[in-house]
């Protein structure tokens, strides 16, 4: 059974600091890993998707890395802003699962203080 | 495009009542899924569908039914609501499978069972 863990569960940083969010997974046989953002009372928005053959993906201030062999991914958010306050979830798509199935971590709740 | 839509946004049920959570997407996506989100547990897959007429069980299917008569709609039925089904329910969709395929989520339905 695939287990996806996100540590820490919560994080508070002052504006301008870089954010580092961690995601680990037990089964390295994955097709891809996605990072999502969830605002309070809202749905999930996909931020970055890393395919298993890739090492990283970048979008603006966001950079996500993937080390499939060690079962780890890291999301970096540069120069954090109060608008980055949200819960960030990672999810993996296992090779053995149908395309409609993702395994999620519990998320990291981020607060960026002005 | 409206993307993934869900109705209702919020619902209160009494134990034993039945109801249907609606989900629709206008992106011609083949894959659709239902997840529930509980505090500290991340999202867990209830049921999913890989196309019209094809559904399968996820991680926590007990107490829920689904059907997929059209590509656009994927309703989730609670047969006899129980307090343990109090949760936030998310519907998601994605185009036919591929390593670079992301999932799109609806805004969620908050369900309270008394």
Interface residues (C-beta under 8 A of the other chain):
Chain A: X4 X9 X31 X32 X34 X36 X41 X42 X43 X44 X45 X46 X49 X51 X52 X53 X89 X91 X98 X99 X100 X101 X102 X104 X105 X106 X107
Chain B: X4 X31 X32 X33 X35 X40 X41 X42 X43 X44 X45 X48 X49 X50 X56 X58 X90 X92 X94 X96 X97 X98 X99 X100 X101 X102 X103 X104 X105 X106 X107 X108
